[in-house]
Amino acid sequence: MRYLEYLDLAPCLTINECADWLAFGRLPRAEFTEDRSGPARDYRQNINAILDHQSSPFEIDLYFNVSTLARIMPGVDPLEYHRNYEICEGQSPDQVRESRAQRAEQLKRLEGILPKNEATHEFQQTFRLDDEVDLAAAIWLERAQAPLKRMLERAQTDVFQALADARVTGIGLFMPLNLNEDDEEDRYPDEFTLIPSQDWTFTGIDWDSGNLKTLEGTYLGVTVDSGDFLRQHPVPRLTPEKVVGNLYGETFIPLEGVFDLEAAPTPRGPRRGAPTSGENLLRDALLREFEVRFSTGKLPEKTEAILFEAQAWVEQRLGVPLARTTAQRYLEPVLKRLPRKAAQK
């Protein structure tokens, strides 16, 4: 038995969520949060998150419940689809190969930094997955997803056309090409910019990140107003299915026999960079290093200089980049203990 309920629709959509609606009939729920921009707003417009990831904080995946897969992909075993998707975590074959190389390199770097305990052992085990199984699953999934990707590409064309024709307007955090690295306000915009329709080019859109690249710079984390977009595109590019049932309050219960396929949980709107055991250990290693520097008086006076050293330490020791806002979040226990005058510099 399936139960349907009213959707608390997000007030804005990322451009990839617009395409997701047109291709597959999925709409995201609102998720309000607070950030330095002031009043609470949907997480899709969380300035800290966008600057942290240099992209939209939400991604679109091709993971569907069983009944949806049966309708849009007849002939494909939904359970086999889910099994392979979960094995390779939805990655393409090239991404699996790249991840394998990165895991090996990062594990080698981390072995000399992290303490020898159960958490570290568990973290290391995640790096030693059966890569051949991952790769086989990714190859199977890539073949199965070919028709889904064609559906998505057609939807992306419709979204682009609506934006280029100014039937819908988008906003984003604009990062100009020629940044003044010494100017904090220049490097980290704190308000969204309306994107002129003439700035839209199909080749300039990065659908994975939700960004738009132009000749002058890049709009990060582009969103459009949900109401404006849905007025232009009230229904997706799918053949509708009539459902009969009863409404109880905010819950709709289809009659027996409708949607009788077993449903698998569908992750909606996954956030980029969701904390993992590896990320937690990276945070702990960085915090431990800078706690020692604080206690021995080896920290710079200015907060910006501390954050720069943190980014450099992670890059040098682990070979991975660390965003400024992420460094600030990880080192918050240390930064709170700085003398007030120093912390404000």
C-alpha positions in Angstrom: 0.0 0.0 0.0 1.3 3.4 -0.9 0.4 6.6 0.9 0.7 10.0 -0.7 0.8 13.3 1.1 0.9 17.0 0.3 4.3 18.4 -0.5 5.7 21.4 1.3 7.2 22.7 -1.9 10.6 24.5 -1.7 10.2 28.2 -2.5 13.0 28.0 -5.1 14.4 25.3 -7.4 18.0 24.7 -8.5 18.3 24.5 -12.3 18.9 20.8 -12.1 15.8 20.4 -9.9 13.8 22.2 -12.7 15.1 19.6 -15.2 14.3 16.8 -12.7 10.7 17.9 -12.5 10.2 18.0 -16.3 12.0 14.7 -16.9 10.8 12.6 -13.9 8.0 14.5 -12.2 9.9 15.0 -8.9 9.7 18.2 -6.8 11.7 19.0 -3.7 10.6 19.8 -0.2 11.4 23.0 1.5 14.3 23.0 3.9 14.7 26.2 5.8 17.9 27.2 7.5 19.7 30.2 8.8 23.0 31.6 7.5 25.0 34.9 7.6 22.6 36.4 5.0 20.1 37.1 7.7 16.5 35.7 7.9 15.9 32.0 7.5 15.8 30.9 3.8 15.7 27.6 2.0 18.9 25.7 2.1 19.2 26.0 -1.7 19.9 29.7 -1.1 22.2 29.2 1.9 25.1 31.5 1.0 27.6 29.7 3.3 26.8 26.3 1.8 27.1 27.6 -1.8 30.4 29.3 -1.1 31.7 26.2 0.8 31.0 23.9 -2.2 31.3 26.5 -4.9 28.1 25.1 -6.3 24.5 24.4 -5.4 24.4 22.5 -2.0 21.9 20.0 -3.5 22.5 17.3 -6.2 20.1 15.4 -8.4 20.5 11.6 -8.6 18.9 8.9 -10.7 17.7 6.8 -7.8 13.9 6.1 -8.0 11.5 3.9 -6.0 10.4 0.6 -7.5 7.0 1.7 -8.8 8.5 4.8 -10.6 11.2 2.7 -12.2 8.6 0.2 -13.4 6.8 3.0 -15.2 9.7 5.0 -16.7 12.0 2.0 -17.4 9.9 -1.0 -18.4 12.1 -4.0 -19.0 14.6 -3.1 -16.4 14.6 -5.1 -13.1 14.1 -2.4 -10.4 15.7 -4.5 -7.7 18.7 -5.1 -9.8 18.9 -1.4 -10.6 18.8 -0.6 -6.9 21.5 -3.2 -6.1 23.9 -1.9 -8.6 23.2 1.7 -7.8 24.0 1.1 -4.1 27.1 -0.9 -4.8 28.7 1.9 -6.9 26.8 4.7 -5.1 25.5 6.0 -8.5 29.0 6.7 -9.8 30.0 6.3 -13.5 32.8 3.9 -14.4 35.2 6.8 -14.8 34.3 8.1 -11.4 34.8 4.7 -9.8 38.3 4.5 -11.3 39.1 8.0 -10.2 37.8 7.3 -6.7 39.9 4.2 -6.4 43.1 6.1 -7.2 42.1 9.0 -4.8 41.3 6.6 -2.0 44.6 4.8 -2.3 46.5 8.2 -2.2 44.5 9.7 0.6 44.9 6.5 2.7 48.6 6.6 2.3 48.7 10.2 3.5 46.3 9.7 6.4 48.2 6.7 7.8 50.8 8.9 9.4 48.4 11.4 10.8 45.4 9.7 12.3 45.4 7.8 15.6 45.4 4.1 15.6 41.9 3.3 17.0 38.7 1.7 15.9 37.4 4.8 14.1 40.5 5.0 12.1 40.4 1.3 11.3 36.7 1.7 10.1 37.7 4.7 8.0 40.5 2.7 6.4 38.2 -0.2 5.6 35.9 2.2 3.6 38.9 2.9 1.4 39.5 -0.8 0.7 36.2 -1.6 -1.0 36.1 -4.3 -3.7 36.8 -1.9 -6.6 36.2 -4.5 -9.3 32.7 -5.1 -7.9 32.1 -1.3 -7.9 33.3 -1.0 -11.5 31.1 -3.9 -12.7 28.1 -2.3 -11.0 28.9 1.1 -12.5 29.1 -0.3 -16.0 25.8 -2.1 -15.7 24.2 1.1 -14.3 25.6 3.3 -17.1 24.0 1.1 -19.7 20.6 0.9 -17.9 20.6 4.7 -17.3 21.1 5.7 -21.0 17.3 6.3 -21.7 17.0 8.2 -18.4 19.8 10.5 -19.4 18.2 11.2 -22.7 15.0 12.1 -20.9 17.0 14.4 -18.6 18.9 16.1 -21.5 15.6 16.9 -23.3 14.3 18.5 -20.0 17.5 20.5 -19.6 17.0 22.0 -23.1 13.5 23.1 -22.0 14.9 24.7 -18.8 17.6 26.5 -20.7 15.1 27.8 -23.3 12.9 29.2 -20.6 15.8 31.1 -18.9 17.3 32.3 -22.2 13.9 33.6 -23.4 13.4 35.4 -20.0 10.2 33.5 -19.3 11.8 32.5 -16.0 14.6 34.4 -14.3 17.4 33.0 -12.2 19.7 34.3 -9.5 23.1 33.2 -8.3 26.2 34.3 -6.3 28.3 36.0 -8.9 32.1 35.4 -8.7 33.9 37.6 -11.3 36.9 36.3 -13.1 39.2 39.1 -11.8 38.9 38.7 -8.1 40.6 41.0 -5.6 42.1 38.3 -3.3 42.8 40.9 -0.6 39.2 42.1 -0.5 37.0 39.9 1.7 33.8 41.3 0.3 35.0 40.8 -3.3 36.0 37.2 -2.7 32.8 36.2 -0.8 29.6 37.8 -2.1 26.9 38.1 0.5 23.9 38.6 -1.8 22.4 37.1 -4.9 22.5 38.7 -8.4 19.8 38.6 -11.0 21.1 36.8 -14.1 20.3 38.7 -17.4 18.7 36.5 -20.0 21.5 37.2 -22.5 24.1 35.7 -20.1 22.5 32.2 -20.6 24.3 29.8 -22.9 23.7 26.1 -22.9 27.4 25.4 -22.9 27.9 27.7 -20.0 25.6 25.6 -17.7 27.1 23.0 -15.4 24.1 20.9 -14.6 26.0 18.9 -12.0 27.0 21.9 -9.9 24.0 24.1 -10.8 26.4 26.9 -11.9 26.4 29.2 -14.9 29.7 30.2 -16.4 29.9 33.5 -18.5 32.6 35.6 -20.1 32.7 37.8 -17.0 32.6 35.1 -14.3 30.5 32.4 -12.8 27.1 32.4 -11.1 27.2 29.9 -8.3 24.2 27.9 -7.0 21.6 29.3 -9.4 18.0 29.1 -8.4 14.7 30.1 -9.8 11.4 30.9 -8.1 9.3 27.8 -7.8 6.0 29.5 -8.6 7.4 31.2 -11.7 8.8 28.0 -13.1 5.8 25.9 -12.4 3.5 28.5 -14.0 5.6 28.0 -17.2 5.8 24.2 -16.8 2.9 23.0 -14.7 3.3 19.4 -15.8 6.3 17.2 -16.5 7.2 15.5 -19.8 5.5 12.3 -18.8 2.3 10.4 -19.7 0.0 11.0 -16.7 -1.5 8.1 -14.8 -4.9 8.4 -13.3 -5.0 7.4 -9.6 -8.3 6.8 -7.7 -8.4 7.0 -3.9 -9.5 8.8 -0.8 -8.1 12.0 0.9 -7.8 12.0 4.6 -6.6 15.4 5.9 -3.3 15.8 4.1 -2.8 12.1 3.2 -4.1 10.5 0.0 -4.6 6.8 0.0 -4.9 5.1 -3.4 -7.5 2.3 -3.7 -6.2 -1.3 -3.4 -4.4 -2.5 -6.5 -3.0 1.0 -7.4 0.7 1.5 -6.7 0.9 -2.1 -5.3 4.6 -2.5 -6.1 6.9 -2.5 -3.2 8.5 0.9 -2.8 12.2 1.4 -2.0 13.2 4.6 -0.1 14.1 7.4 -2.5 16.7 9.9 -1.3 15.4 13.4 -2.3 17.7 16.4 -2.8 20.9 15.0 -1.3 23.2 17.6 0.1 26.7 17.9 -1.3 29.4 17.0 1.0 27.3 15.3 3.6 29.5 14.4 6.6 31.2 11.0 6.3 33.5 9.1 8.7 36.4 10.4 6.6 35.4 14.0 6.8 34.9 13.7 10.5 38.4 12.3 10.9 39.8 15.1 8.7 38.1 17.6 11.0 39.5 15.9 14.1 43.0 15.8 12.7 42.9 19.5 11.7 41.4 20.6 15.1 44.0 18.6 17.0 46.8 20.2 15.1 45.5 23.7 15.7 44.7 23.1 19.3 48.4 22.3 19.8 49.4 25.5 17.9 47.0 27.5 20.1 48.3 26.1 23.3 51.9 26.7 22.3 51.3 30.2 21.1 52.1 29.4 17.4 48.9 30.8 15.9 48.8 34.0 13.8 46.9 36.9 15.4 44.4 37.3 12.5 41.6 34.9 11.9 42.1 35.1 8.2 45.7 34.1 8.6 44.7 31.1 10.7 42.2 29.9 8.2 44.8 30.3 5.4 47.3 28.1 7.4 44.5 25.5 8.0 43.8 25.3 4.2 47.5 25.0 3.5 48.0 22.3 6.1 45.2 20.2 4.7 46.4 20.7 1.1 50.0 19.8 2.1 49.3 16.9 4.4 46.3 15.3 2.7 46.6 16.6 -0.9 42.9 17.7 -0.9 41.5 21.3 -1.0 39.6 22.7 2.0 37.1 25.6 1.5 37.6 28.6 3.8 34.1 28.3 5.3 34.8 24.6 6.0 38.0 25.5 7.7 36.2 28.1 9.8 33.6 25.6 10.8 36.1 22.9 11.8 38.2 25.4 13.8 35.3 27.1 15.6 36.4 25.7 19.0 39.8 27.3 18.6 38.6 30.6 17.1 36.2 31.2 19.9 39.1 31.2 22.4 41.0 33.9 20.6 41.3 37.3 22.2 38.3 39.4 20.9 40.5 42.0 19.2 42.5 39.4 17.3 39.4 37.4 16.3 37.9 40.6 14.7 40.9 41.3 12.6 
